[in-house]
């Protein structure tokens, strides 16, 4: 399973666990518009850190925060590769 698929799977898993209704989303979807709240994002980042054994938010190369699902995927792809 690639980074994108794992992130999409984890987004759906967090939403289900937290009983958040999310609609279809893709790489162009704004992170703040998919239906997750701040707690969900914290859980998502923790799960991704556990899954990939890396926290891209600690990276010195982080110039800006991700705004779309695709930005989040690209950020993880850079640090996982």
Long-range contacts (C-beta under 8 A, 24 or more apart in sequence): 3-52, 3-73, 3-76, 3-77, 3-80, 4-73, 4-77, 6-48, 6-51, 6-52, 7-48, 7-69, 7-72, 7-73, 7-76, 8-69, 10-44, 10-47, 10-48, 10-51, 11-36, 11-44, 11-69, 13-47, 14-40, 14-43, 14-44, 14-47, 15-40, 17-43, 18-43, 25-69, 26-69, 26-70, 27-68, 27-69, 27-70, 27-73, 28-68, 28-69, 28-70, 29-68, 29-69, 30-67, 30-68, 30-69, 31-66, 31-67, 31-68, 31-69, 31-71, 31-72, 32-67, 34-69, 48-76, 52-76, 52-79, 52-80, 54-79, 54-80
